[in-house]
Amino acid sequence: MLFSVTRQAKRYKLSTVMCGLAFCTFFFILAACLAIGYVSQKQSVEQQTLQLNEIHAKELSRITQSLIYSMQSSLAVTSRYIMSQPNNDTSAMQQQLDYFRKSNGYFNAVLIMNEQGDAQYSSPKGLYNRQTPPINEQTEKALLKRKAYISMPYSDQNGRLVIMMGHPMYTQDGRYQGMLAGVLYLEESNRLNELLDEGSKKEDGSYFYVVDNKANIIYHPMKSRIGKRAIGNTIMKELQDGRSGHQRTANISHVEVLAGYATVPGIRWGIVFQTPSQNTAIFSAQLVENMLFYLVPIIILLLMIIYHLAVQLSHPLNSLADYARSIGTEEGNGIPPLHAGWNYEAHELHQAIMVLEQQTREKERRLQKEAHYDALTGVLNRRALVSIMQNWIGNRYRFAVMMLDIDHFKSINDTYGHSMGDDMLKGMADVIAEQIHAEDLCFRYGGEEFVVLLYETDEEQGKAVGERIREAAEQCPTPFNRAITVSLGMTVYTGGDENLEELLEQADQALYDAKNTGRNKMVVYENETAISAGD
């Protein structure tokens, strides 16, 4: 019986356990991610749509305001022009009115009314006359107030739904002569409708409409809605109060929409840009489909990888032994093998090897850092400088050697202490690192001296880098309210016969000349004489 139980336990495959657990885990995680993703994406898309619709409404508001102001301005300019040139010639006045209407294309009709509201001239000619007066209650009030105005939508005597814009006409001596008016046919083509039609209907069902300050619809992609009142809509109250914003609401067909709205300053029209809210559910469902499309292959791939790893772990002790032998050797791949957690011996051996490996690697990293990095500043040290320069010279790379020294560093140590001096060295290392490229290298050469190797850099490029370092160091804030300066010396290796010592000596000579000629400057070594970077 015991033998039978032992045999049964040995048939329990590691690959089956791991793949079963992985499959269950992936399934539940995927289901949770899809559910959370659908809800969060829907909320996110809805909020984003509301904000974008408000932005669209504000942009349309700005464009509409600009066009209306242009229309009003054209009426004002034309009225002044007509009054500045008194002319009793009826034919000439008619020509001027026709020219104004056709030249700008703003209005479907233009007319001149006297103080009583009689149409004296109209373009097209004969459109309005004493038998078909254009005035209504709004026009009469505007004529009495003698001010520019924009009417609410109304049906004129020709049966058209119109908006009239008017501007008073005064003679040069200030006598009121009536009004120059432009008429917009809301249900016919004009500049305002053309402008709004350009971006009215979207493929996703989004659209916008325009209302006046009494909630009368001035523009709507469905012509049958023009002239109607948008009632029972909370957005109208917001617009009448001059506010902009966004909200979820229902349109006249009781369909939920995501609406952004904005007022048109100056004329108090309102623009509402809305999108069916069902779009967010459709878009979120598409995102879920996309998630499935991309995640399912990844999950299948991961299951295959897990199965492969499970098969590879069927002999954990051998794998751990091989790994233990590879620690500290160049042949080791450094990737610790997985182990069967229920195997006590494999688990204990794995833990011991991992501790040993961690200690070994940590010591190796520490020794490596100590060998090549400066403990104070964190940049490369002199030993690394020698190694890298020998490599670059051996490969005939073109590079610049820049030697840098902090001016009057000893006085900083003497005045503020060595701790402050150490902080200045760390800060200088940071300044240099910020001004050089990723392929360039910074080294602490000794004391307050740094060496910078500029890869594939000519003299002019090196000068530019040096000047950046010098200016950055001078502008760097210090805790003792005193600017620090640096002196720099540079030489350029172009693949010649110079060796490491000669290049460093040249850079040092240039640095020496910079120190002796005033400090806070850069000097370039050239033709066995050092010249200033500014020469």
Residue, then its C-alpha position, 0 to 999 in steps of 0.5 A: m500500500l505504501f509502495s502504491v502511494t509513493r508511486q502515485a505521488k511520483r506521477y504528479k508532474l511539476s509541469t502540470v501543477m505550474c501550468g494549472l496554477a498559471f492558467c487559473t491565475f491568468f484567467f482570473i486576472l484577465a477577467a478582473c482586468l477586463a471588467i475593471g478596464y471596461v468600467s474605468q475606460k468608460q468613465s475615462v472616455e466619458q470624462q474626456t469626451l465631455q472635456l473635449n466637447e467643451i473645448h470644441a464648443k469654446e473654439l466654435s464660440r471664438i470663431t463665431q464671435s470673430l465672424i459676428y464681429s466682422m459682420q458688425s464691423s463691416l456694417a459700421v464701416t459701410s454706414r459711415y462710408i455711405m453717410s460720408q458721401p451724400n448722394n441723391d442718385t438712387s442708382a448709385m446708392q443701389q450700386q453701393l448697396d449691391y457691391f457691399r452685399k456681394s463683396n463680403g458675402y456675409f449677408n443674404a440681403v442688405l437694406i437701408m431703413n429710415e427712422q420710421g423703418d421704411a426700406q429705402y434701398s435693398s439688395p437684392k433690389g426690390l426685396y423689401n419695400r413699403q408693401t413688405p416692411p422688414i421691421n418687427e418689434q425688435t427692429e422698432k426698439a433698435l430704431l428708437k434706441r439708435k444703437a447696433y443690434i442683433s435680432m432674435p430669429y423671426s419670420d419676415q414678410n417674405g416668409r423666411l426665418v431670418i436674423m437681422m443685424g443693424h447699425p445706426m447711420y449718422t451724418q457727419d454733423g450727428r443727425y440720425q438717418g436710420m439704419l443699415a441692416g444685414v439680413l441672414y436667412l437661417e435656412e439658406s446658405n450664407r457665410l455663417n451657415e457655411l462656417l458652421d456647416e464645415g464641422s457640424k456633423k461627425e461620423d460618430g454622431s456628434y454635432f453642435y447647434v447654436v442658440d440665442n440668449k432666449a434659447n431660440i435655435i439659430y443653427h442646427p444640422m437638422k434644418s427643421r429644428i432652426g427657429k424652435r426653442a430648446i426648452g426643458n434643457t438645463i444647459m440653456k439656463e447655464l448659457q443664459d447665465g453666461r456660463s460654459g461647462h459640460q454635463r451629461t444630459a438628454n436631448i429632445s429625443h430623450v437620448e443621453v448625450l455628453a454635452g459641452y457648451a460655451t457662450v459667445p461673448g458680446i452677443r450672448w449666443g450659446i453653442v452646444f457640442q454633444t456626443p451620444s453617450q452610447n459611444t463611450a460604451i462602444f469605444s470601451a467594448q472595442l478597447v476590451e476586444n483589443m485587450l483580448f486580441y493582444l493579451v490572449p496571445i501573450i498569455i498563451l506564450l507565457l503558459m508555453i514558457i512556464y511549461h518549458l521552465a517546469v520541464q527544465l526544473s524536473h531535476p533541480l538538484n542538478s541544475l543547482a549544482d551546475y549553477a553553484r559550479s558556475i558562480g565566480t567563473e566566466e562561463g557562468n550565465g549568472i541566471p539562478p535556476l528555479h527549484a521545487g519548493w516542496n523539495y526540502e533538500a533542493h530548497e535549502l541548497h537553493q537558499a544557501i547558494m543564493v546567499l553565497e552568490q549574493q555575497t560574492r556578487e556584492k563583494e565583486r561589485r564593491l571591489q569593481k567600484e572601488a577599483h574604477y570609481d572615486a569614492l567621494t564624487g562617484v565619477l571614474n578615477r585615475r585608474a579608469l582614466v589610464s585604462i580608457m585612454q590607452n584603449w582609445i589611443g590604441n583604436r585611434y579614436r579622435f577625442a579631446v582631453m580636458m583638464l579642469d581645476i577649481d580656482h582657489f580651492k584651498s581657500i575654500n577648505d581653509t575658510y569653510g572646512h574640508s566638509m564644504g570642500d568635499d561638497m564643492l567637489k561633488g557639486m562640480a562632478d554633477v555640473i560636469a555630468e550635466q554639460i557633457h554628452a552620454e558618450d563622454l566621460c568624467f574622471r577625478y584626477g586628484g585633489e580638485e582636478f578633473v579630467v573629461l574625455l570628449y569622444e569624437t570631438d574636435e577643437e571647436q566642439g571641445k571649446a564649446v563644451g568647456e565654455r558650458i562647463r565654465e559658465a555652469a560652474e560660475q552660475c552654480p549657487t553655493p552655500f557661502n554666497r560666493a561664486i566659484t570659478v574653474s580653469l580648463g586646459m584642453t588638447v585634442y588627439t586626432g589619431g597621431d603618435e602621442n601617448l597617454e602621458e603626452l596628452l595628459e601633459q599637454a592638457d596640464q600645460a594648457l591648464y597651467d597657462a589658464k591659471n597663470t593668465g587670470r583663471n576662470k578661462m579655458v586654454v587649448y594646447e596647440n603647436e606646443t604652445a597653449i592658446s586661450a579658447g577665446d583667442 
